Amino acid sequence: MNQSLRLGLCMSEDRIKRKELYNSLGKIKPKDWLKVAEKLLLTVTSPTSGGGSHCHSIRVPSIPVTDIKGLITTIYEGMSKQVNQKVFKKFLDRGFTEDQLWKALGMLD
């Protein structure tokens, strides 16, 4: 593995301080991410075609839904632990703190 790739992997993991909670993200369900969106005052959109969709987009409310720049992440049924960890990191990338996310997930007082 080249040094820049290895450095990037280390840096991305260093920003997670509560590793025990991070490693438990496999238990998170889409409804939990929807609660996070609600608590953080974000916008949730779902496709309007085909009836009850199990796919939701979490977006920045100040950016129009037609602008891809407002998309934080997409959530769906059956997400794996690794996908939940990527979703968590996408929130961090948007400036939310780790503790904000743990509290919104109900995993930290």
Buried (B, 14 or more C-beta within 10 A) or exposed (E): EEEEEEEEEEEEEEEBEBEEBBEBBEEBEBEBBBBBBEBBEBBBBEEEEEEEEEEBBBBBEEEEEEEEEBBBBBBEEEBEBEBBBEBBBBBBEBEBEBEBBBBBBEBEE
